[in-house]
Amino acid sequence: MATDLRLDARNSAAPESVRDDHVTADKSSLTARRSFVTLFARYDRQLLGAVGIGVFLFLWWLGTETSVVNPKFLSPPQDVYDALVTGLSPGGELRDQVGPSLRRGLTGFLVGLGLGLVVGILVGSIRLLDKLIEPVLLFFRSLSILALFPVFLLFFGIGEQSKIAIVSWAAFWPIFVNTTNAVKGVERILINAARTLGADRFYIFTRVILPAAVPNIFPGIRLGASYAFTALVAAEYLGATEGVGIYIRSSQEAYQIPSMYAGIVILGVIGVTLNLVLAAAERRLTGWQLGLTSR
């Protein structure tokens, strides 16, 4: 008890400036912690994603370094990085193959996007059409794209048209299915309310159905973009003379394993970049919905 009283006496006898310094330091520390928590809460996805990538690269390096995975079959990340830098440098072989693949992939995706949206909106809007062609669409949707390669070659030959057609086919189905379900899934209460207020069919379709369906259409668009670049590699095997798919296959045949993985990494980067662009467009076009549902 006497010790506590002496400590209190010392604290009370401390200069005012010293106490102010302690209070200021405590406030600064608290402010810094709050700023860190706010920053982490705002960018937690990016920060945790970076940590996940770092852990993946470390495990990759550790697996090859300890020979858990044979380095002849899975090149160490530093070797793949060197092959990537060399291939993308001016005059590098990989750099020359990216352009043709991007052209094919984006062209096929845009064709599949347009067809998927138009056909999906028509089928989702017209009930009779939906019931009429549902068995046909279900049949073609169930077919493997690999089984259709000979058909594409017969109709379009071994040129660019067949490769773009394959990519378009792969991108079409997820976009079509999501668009159809999104249009059919618009709540009837919204449509009935617009009709009660005297809106005509065109107004209801453009101002009620489409805006309500857009948030559910975008996941299909992003999935279609992923399918498009997945099918691109297989499409480039069909008589192509340039492209990342050909680069990957020729590297594997020449047993240049780091270069093979460098091509795979490039395809992944292209897919991730396209997905980020589409996600930004989705946030821009459907931000109003986020504002309504986040409360």
Secondary structure, 3 states (H helix, E strand, C coil): CHHHHHHHHHHHHCCHHHHHHHHHHHHHHHHHHHHHHHHHHHCHHHHHHHHHHHHHHHHHHHHHHCCCCCCCCCCCHHHHHHHHHHHHCCCCHHHHHHHHHHHHHHHHHHHHHHHHHHHHHHHHHCHHHHHHHHHHHHHHHCCCHHHHHHHHHHHHCCCHHHHHHHHHHHHHHHHHHHHHHHHHCCCHHHHHHHHHCCCCHHHHHHHHHHHHHHHHHHHHHHHHHHHHHHHHHHHHCCCCCCCHHHHHHHHHHCCCHHHHHHHHHHHHHHHHHHHHHHHHHHHHHHHHHHHHHCC
